[in-house]
Amino acid sequence: MTPQKEHAAKRPRPPRSWGMRAKLMGFIVLMVAVLLGLVWFLGVRSLGTFYEVGVRRELTRTLNAFSTVLDKAGLPGEAGYDDAALLEGLEENTGLLAGKCFEVADASGRLVLHFHALQTGECLIHPSYFQAFGEKSEPAWNSEYAQALRASVRQKGEVRFILTDQTSAQRQMVMGQRLAGGGSVIVSTDLERIEQARGVISMQLPVIAAVTLCAGILGAFLFSRWFARPITELSGAARRVAKGDYSARVTPRGHDELAVLAQDFNTMTREVARSNELQRDLLANISHDLRTPLTLIKGYAETVRDLTGADAEKRTAQMDVIIDETDRLSGLVNSVLELSKVSSGAEKLAPVRFDIAQLCEEVAERYEDACTKAGFHLTVQADTPCDIMADPEALSRVVHNFLANAMHHVGADGYLALRVLPKDGGARVEVEDHGAGIPKEDLPYIFDKYYRSRADAGKQGSGLGLSICKAILVRHGFAFGAQSEVGRGSLFWFEAPGAPKQERQDKEQ
């Protein structure tokens, strides 16, 4: 076994974990199980409680309605009894007595009104007895239990309990309320229906749960497969890009977040492909730019060594070429290093309060001699002080690069302009030339790394100056841009907000 294979064999495997589809399926199945548990708890365990609360409300409503009628009309035998009002009130509320056993007694416990409409036919308060031939007698309205219950209502004011027959397991809810005249109203109803419903639900629920769980698993499988498909496609496309296939694309489906992610992925892939192409172009350009000065340096050095002899004038001219090419080579290397430091953030900014107009004037002074020798006319407009908060050294490089770029593309009239214009408490810096201009299709990419306009084909330079400007301005958070028209020239600009107002400080110690 070779060392490479042995190392690969010993490489630890990543821990196995659930995939996204499995996690999604597990979550959906878990939620279905939780919902089924809630249905069981509410339908079986809590159904009786909910039902009893509803029955209690119904009995309370019945008691309140008839208590109001009886308190207003009175009871037979009492002073102020109104028979017509009593009959009218009873007729209006007769519907409340359906499925109930109802009685009214006066203050002495004497039964004055009663009504029996239980579905079971048996009232546990007023039990009936078997007669001959298996028939049952009328309810015992004045049984000892009924009389005792009336006395309890008159004493306590109200009663509420569930009465259970030990023999038949029949259950009834009983409620009683004392009347204003001292009488009592008692009403009861069956609770057997809830037990039957609970039994039916208990038998049906396992079947319903099994069918629902199977449907949930199938639905979870189909949903997870549909949901994970675009993510799987994204993953596959990402692996292709990682292997160098920048043509990988993902088809967006719909208008949800995954579709937006697919669109962003496609945009990223196109930008990576373009950046890779520009990087290759940069390497080719830098290789060519490095090779040319190195070839010249070597050639002239060999000439100085072998052929110049004692001719001091010729030797000086050849050494000047060597020095110029060395400077050109050094400048190219420095540009690459500067872009790397600025883009990576390795070079920290040191913002201070300063006058950008004064800084631009100082930078322009360094170009006066070069412009004069070349026959260019540099116009500087920086009369109004504009205080900003920034790194002066970094912005000085931006202005330098803007001016160098303008001189590189100066027009036949030799016109160059540097302007500092006050704007919104800050400043707008502009550098303008009357050169050939930038094609419209190249203008959006002019600040990109490694980009050179087709109009600059064959010209010296790495194309990194504007990229360095972009990196510095982006780190400052300043707005910047370029305006150009083919045949009329270009204008490069950036805007810096004003420095925050500060109170005057005491003199520095």
C-alpha positions in Angstrom: 0.0 0.0 0.0 1.4 3.4 -1.0 1.7 6.2 1.6 -1.1 8.1 -0.1 -3.5 5.1 0.0 -2.5 4.3 3.6 -3.3 7.9 4.6 -6.6 7.8 2.8 -7.5 4.5 4.5 -6.8 6.0 7.9 -8.8 9.1 7.2 -11.7 9.2 9.6 -15.2 9.1 8.1 -17.5 11.9 8.8 -20.2 11.0 11.4 -23.4 9.8 9.9 -26.4 12.0 10.4 -29.9 12.4 9.1 -30.3 14.0 5.8 -32.6 17.0 5.4 -35.3 14.8 3.8 -35.2 12.4 6.7 -35.4 15.2 9.2 -38.3 16.8 7.4 -40.1 13.5 7.2 -39.5 12.8 10.9 -40.7 16.3 11.8 -44.0 15.9 9.8 -44.6 12.4 11.3 -43.9 13.7 14.8 -46.4 16.5 14.3 -49.0 14.1 13.0 -48.5 11.9 16.1 -48.7 14.9 18.4 -52.0 16.0 16.8 -53.4 12.5 17.1 -52.4 12.5 20.8 -54.2 15.8 21.2 -57.3 14.4 19.5 -57.3 11.4 21.7 -56.8 13.5 24.9 -59.5 16.0 23.9 -61.9 13.4 22.4 -61.6 10.7 25.0 -60.1 11.9 28.2 -61.5 15.5 28.2 -64.7 14.9 26.3 -66.6 14.2 29.6 -65.3 17.4 31.2 -66.3 19.5 28.2 -69.6 17.8 28.0 -70.4 18.3 31.7 -69.5 22.0 31.5 -72.0 22.3 28.6 -74.7 20.5 30.5 -74.1 22.6 33.6 -74.5 25.8 31.5 -77.7 24.4 30.0 -79.2 23.6 33.4 -78.1 26.9 34.8 -79.9 28.7 32.0 -83.0 26.7 32.6 -83.0 27.4 36.4 -82.4 31.1 35.8 -85.2 31.4 33.2 -87.8 29.6 35.4 -86.7 31.3 38.6 -87.3 34.7 36.9 -90.8 33.6 35.8 -91.7 32.1 39.2 -90.4 35.1 41.2 -92.5 37.4 39.1 -95.7 35.4 38.9 -95.5 33.7 42.3 -96.6 30.2 43.3 -100.1 28.8 43.6 -101.4 29.5 47.2 -99.0 32.5 47.7 -100.1 36.1 48.1 -100.0 38.0 44.8 -100.1 34.8 42.7 -100.7 35.6 39.0 -101.9 32.5 37.2 -101.9 34.1 33.7 -98.3 35.4 34.0 -97.2 31.9 35.2 -98.8 30.1 32.3 -97.3 32.6 29.8 -93.8 32.3 31.3 -94.0 28.5 31.3 -95.1 28.4 27.7 -92.3 30.7 26.6 -89.7 28.5 28.2 -91.1 25.1 27.6 -88.3 24.3 25.1 -85.8 24.5 27.9 -87.4 21.4 29.5 -86.6 19.0 26.7 -84.7 16.0 28.0 -85.0 17.1 31.6 -86.8 16.3 34.8 -88.2 19.4 36.4 -90.0 20.3 39.7 -91.1 23.3 41.7 -92.0 23.3 45.4 -93.2 26.0 47.7 -91.6 27.1 51.0 -93.2 24.3 52.9 -91.8 21.6 50.5 -95.1 21.0 48.8 -94.8 20.1 45.1 -96.6 22.6 43.0 -95.2 22.0 39.4 -93.5 19.1 37.8 -92.4 18.0 34.3 -90.8 14.7 33.2 -89.1 14.5 29.7 -86.0 12.4 30.3 -84.9 10.2 27.4 -84.2 7.3 29.6 -87.6 7.4 31.2 -86.1 7.1 34.7 -85.5 10.1 37.1 -83.1 9.2 39.9 -84.7 11.9 42.1 -88.2 10.7 41.5 -87.8 6.9 41.0 -90.7 4.8 39.6 -91.5 1.2 40.6 -92.5 -1.9 38.7 -96.1 -2.9 38.7 -97.9 -5.9 37.4 -97.2 -7.0 33.9 -93.8 -5.3 34.0 -95.1 -1.8 33.8 -93.6 1.1 35.8 -95.5 3.4 38.0 -95.5 7.2 37.8 -92.4 8.9 39.2 -92.5 9.3 42.9 -92.5 13.1 43.0 -92.7 13.3 46.7 -90.2 10.6 47.6 -88.2 10.9 50.8 -85.1 11.7 48.7 -87.0 14.4 46.8 -88.2 16.1 50.0 -84.8 16.0 51.5 -83.3 17.6 48.4 -85.9 20.4 48.5 -85.0 21.1 52.1 -81.3 21.2 51.2 -82.0 23.7 48.4 -84.0 25.9 50.8 -81.3 25.8 53.3 -78.2 26.2 51.1 -79.7 28.4 48.4 -78.4 26.2 45.6 -77.1 22.7 45.0 -75.2 21.1 42.1 -74.0 17.5 41.9 -73.9 14.3 39.8 -76.2 11.5 40.9 -75.3 7.9 40.1 -77.4 4.8 40.3 -75.1 2.0 41.6 -77.4 -0.7 40.0 -77.7 0.6 36.5 -74.7 2.9 36.5 -77.0 5.6 35.2 -75.7 9.2 35.8 -77.6 12.4 36.0 -76.6 16.0 36.7 -78.8 17.7 39.3 -79.1 21.4 40.0 -81.4 23.3 42.4 -82.0 26.9 43.2 -84.0 28.7 45.9 -86.8 31.1 44.9 -87.3 34.5 46.3 -90.4 33.3 48.2 -88.5 30.5 49.9 -89.6 27.8 47.4 -87.2 25.6 45.3 -86.6 24.7 41.7 -84.8 21.5 40.9 -83.9 20.2 37.4 -81.9 17.2 36.3 -80.8 15.6 33.0 -79.1 12.4 31.8 -75.3 12.1 31.3 -75.4 8.7 29.7 -74.9 10.0 26.2 -71.3 11.1 26.8 -70.3 7.6 27.9 -71.7 6.2 24.7 -69.9 8.8 22.6 -66.7 8.2 24.5 -67.0 4.5 23.8 -67.6 5.1 20.1 -64.7 7.4 19.8 -62.4 5.0 21.7 -63.3 2.2 19.2 -62.9 4.4 16.1 -59.8 6.4 17.1 -57.2 3.6 16.6 -58.4 3.0 13.1 -58.5 6.8 12.4 -55.0 7.1 13.9 -53.6 4.3 11.8 -55.0 5.7 8.6 -54.0 9.2 9.4 -50.4 8.2 10.4 -50.0 6.2 7.1 -51.3 9.1 5.1 -49.0 11.4 7.1 -45.9 9.3 6.4 -46.8 9.1 2.7 -47.5 12.8 2.5 -44.2 13.6 4.4 -42.3 11.4 2.0 -43.7 13.1 -1.1 -43.5 16.6 0.5 -39.9 16.1 1.6 -38.9 14.8 -1.9 -40.5 17.8 -3.5 -39.1 20.2 -1.0 -35.5 18.8 -1.2 -35.3 18.6 -5.0 -34.2 22.2 -5.6 -31.7 22.0 -2.7 -30.3 18.7 -4.2 -30.0 20.5 -7.5 -28.2 23.4 -5.8 -25.9 21.0 -4.1 -25.0 19.2 -7.3 -24.4 22.5 -9.1 -22.2 23.7 -6.3 -20.1 20.6 -6.6 -19.7 21.2 -10.3 -18.6 24.8 -9.7 -16.1 23.5 -7.1 -14.6 21.3 -9.7 -14.2 24.2 -12.1 -17.4 23.9 -14.2 -18.7 27.5 -14.1 -21.4 26.7 -16.7 -23.5 25.0 -14.0 -26.9 26.6 -13.6 -30.0 25.8 -11.5 -33.6 26.3 -12.9 -35.7 28.5 -10.5 -39.1 27.1 -9.8 -41.8 29.3 -8.4 -41.3 32.6 -6.6 -40.4 31.4 -3.1 -37.1 31.7 -1.1 -35.6 28.7 -2.8 -36.3 30.2 -6.2 -34.6 33.4 -5.1 -31.7 31.3 -3.8 -31.4 29.6 -7.2 -31.4 32.9 -9.0 -28.7 34.2 -6.6 -26.7 31.0 -7.2 -26.8 31.5 -11.0 -25.7 35.2 -10.5 -22.9 34.1 -8.3 -21.8 31.4 -10.8 -21.8 34.0 -13.6 -19.7 36.4 -11.5 -17.3 33.7 -10.5 -16.9 32.7 -14.1 -16.3 36.3 -15.2 -13.9 36.8 -12.3 -12.0 33.7 -13.2 -11.8 34.9 -16.8 -10.6 38.3 -15.7 -8.0 36.7 -13.4 -6.7 34.6 -16.3 -6.5 37.8 -18.3 -4.7 39.6 -15.5 -2.2 36.8 -15.2 -1.6 36.9 -18.9 -1.3 40.7 -18.9 1.0 40.7 -15.8 3.1 37.9 -17.3 3.5 40.0 -20.5 4.1 43.2 -18.6 6.7 41.5 -16.4 8.4 39.8 -19.3 8.9 43.0 -21.4 10.8 45.0 -18.8 12.8 42.0 -17.7 13.8 41.3 -21.3 14.8 45.0 -21.8 16.7 45.1 -18.5 18.6 41.9 -19.4 19.3 43.1 -23.0 20.6 46.5 -22.0 22.6 45.1 -19.1 24.3 42.7 -21.6 24.9 45.6 -23.9 26.4 47.7 -21.2 28.6 44.8 -20.3 29.7 43.7 -23.7 29.3 46.5 -26.3 29.2 50.0 -24.8 32.8 50.1 -23.9 34.1 53.6 -22.9 31.2 55.5 -24.5 29.8 57.2 -21.4 26.9 58.9 -23.2 25.6 55.6 -24.7 26.1 53.8 -21.3 24.1 56.5 -19.5 21.2 56.2 -22.0 21.2 52.5 -21.7 21.3 52.6 -17.9 18.4 55.1 -18.0 16.4 52.5 -19.9 17.3 49.9 -17.3 16.2 52.2 -14.5 12.9 53.1 -16.2 12.0 49.5 -16.8 12.9 48.6 -13.3 10.7 51.4 -12.0 7.9 50.1 -14.3 8.4 46.6 -13.0 8.4 47.8 -9.4 5.2 49.8 -9.9 3.4 46.8 -11.3 4.4 44.6 -8.4 3.4 47.4 -5.9 0.0 47.8 -7.5 -0.7 44.1 -7.1 0.4 44.1 -3.5 -1.5 47.3 -2.7 -4.7 45.8 -4.2 -4.3 42.7 -2.2 -3.8 44.6 1.1 -6.7 46.9 0.5 -9.1 44.3 -0.6 -8.3 41.8 2.2 -8.6 44.5 4.9 -5.0 43.9 6.0 -4.4 47.6 5.8 -6.4 49.3 8.5 -8.0 52.7 8.0 -7.2 55.6 10.2 -10.0 58.1 9.8 -9.4 61.7 11.0 -11.1 65.0 10.4 -9.4 66.9 7.5 -10.1 69.3 4.6 -10.5 67.2 1.4 -10.2 70.4 -0.8 -6.7 71.0 0.6 -5.7 67.4 0.1 -6.7 67.5 -3.5 -4.7 70.7 -4.1 -1.6 69.0 -2.6 -2.1 66.0 -4.9 -2.6 68.2 -8.0 0.6 70.1 -7.3 2.6 66.8 -7.8 1.1 66.5 -11.3 1.9 70.1 -12.5 5.4 69.3 -13.8 4.3 66.1 -15.5 1.4 67.9 -17.1 3.6 70.8 -18.2 6.1 68.4 -19.9 3.4 66.5 -21.6 1.6 69.6 -22.8 -1.5 68.9 -20.7 -3.6 71.6 -19.0 -4.8 70.6 -15.4 -7.6 72.7 -14.0 -8.1 72.6 -10.2 -11.3 73.8 -8.6 -11.0 73.4 -4.8 -11.7 76.9 -3.3 -14.3 75.9 -0.7 -13.0 74.0 2.4 -14.9 70.7 3.0 -14.2 68.8 6.2 -14.8 65.1 6.1 -14.0 62.1 8.3 -11.8 59.6 6.4 -8.3 58.2 6.1 -6.4 61.0 4.3 -3.6 58.7 3.0 -6.1 56.3 1.5 -8.1 59.1 -0.2 -4.9 60.6 -1.5 -4.3 57.3 -3.3 -7.8 57.5 -4.8 -7.2 61.0 -6.1 -3.8 60.0 -7.4 -5.2 57.0 -9.3 -8.1 59.1 -10.7 -5.6 61.7 -12.0 -3.2 59.1 -13.4 -6.1 57.3 -15.2 -7.2 60.7 -16.7 -3.7 61.5 -17.9 -3.5 58.0 -19.4 -6.7 58.8 -21.4 -6.3 62.5 -22.0 -7.7 63.8 -25.2 -6.1 65.9 -28.0 -6.9 69.1 -26.2 -4.9 68.0 -23.2 -7.8 69.0 -20.8 -7.8 67.6 -17.3 -9.9 68.9 -14.4 -10.0 68.2 -10.7 -12.9 69.6 -8.8 -14.0 69.6 -5.1 -17.6 70.6 -4.8 -19.5 71.1 -1.5 -22.5 68.8 -1.3 -24.9 68.1 1.6 -22.4 69.2 4.2 -19.7 67.0 2.7 -17.9 67.0 -0.6 -18.0 65.6 -4.2 -14.7 65.0 -5.8 -14.6 64.8 -9.7 -11.8 64.1 -12.1 -12.6 64.8 -15.8 -10.8 64.3 -19.1 -11.7 64.8 -22.8 -10.3 61.5 -24.0 -11.8 58.7 -26.1 -14.4 57.7 -23.5 -15.5 54.3 -22.3 -17.9 52.2 -24.3 -21.3 51.8 -22.7 -21.0 48.1 -22.4 -17.7 48.4 -20.5 -18.8 51.1 -18.1 -20.5 48.8 -15.5 -17.2 46.8 -15.1 -14.7 49.6 -15.2 -14.0 49.4 -11.4 -13.8 45.6 -11.3 -10.6 43.8 -10.4 -8.5 42.8 -13.4 -10.8 44.6 -15.9 -9.4 46.5 -18.8 -11.6 48.2 -21.3 -11.3 47.1 -24.9 -10.4 50.7 -25.7 -7.2 50.1 -23.6 -6.1 47.1 -25.5 -2.4 47.3 -26.2 -1.7 50.0 -23.6 0.6 49.5 -20.7 -0.7 49.1 -17.3 -2.2 46.3 -15.2 -5.7 47.7 -14.9 -5.6 47.7 -11.1 -5.7 51.5 -10.4 -9.5 51.8 -10.4 -9.9 48.5 -8.6 -7.7 49.9 -5.8 -9.9 53.1 -5.7 -13.1 50.9 -5.5 -11.7 48.9 -2.6 -10.7 52.0 -0.6 -14.1 53.8 -1.2 -16.1 50.7 -0.4 -14.3 50.3 2.9 -15.1 54.0 3.7 -18.7 53.5 2.7 -18.5 56.4 0.1 -20.6 56.5 -3.0 -18.6 56.5 -6.3 -19.1 56.0 -10.0 -18.1 57.0 -13.5 -19.8 58.8 -16.4 -18.5 58.5 -19.9 -19.4 59.1 -23.5 -17.4 57.7 -26.4 -15.6 60.5 -28.2 -16.3 63.1 -25.5 -14.4 61.9 -22.4 -15.0 60.5 -18.9 -15.7 61.8 -15.4 -14.9 59.8 -12.3 -16.3 60.9 -8.9 -16.8 60.0 -5.3 -18.9 61.6 -2.5 -17.8 61.9 1.1 -20.3 62.9 3.9 -19.3 65.8 6.1 -17.5 65.2 9.4 -19.8 65.2 12.4 -19.9 68.6 14.2 -17.7 68.8 17.3 -17.4 71.2 20.1 -14.2 73.2 20.2 -11.6 71.4 22.2 -9.1 72.9 24.6 -5.6 73.2 23.1 -3.8 70.0 22.9 -1.3 69.4 25.6 
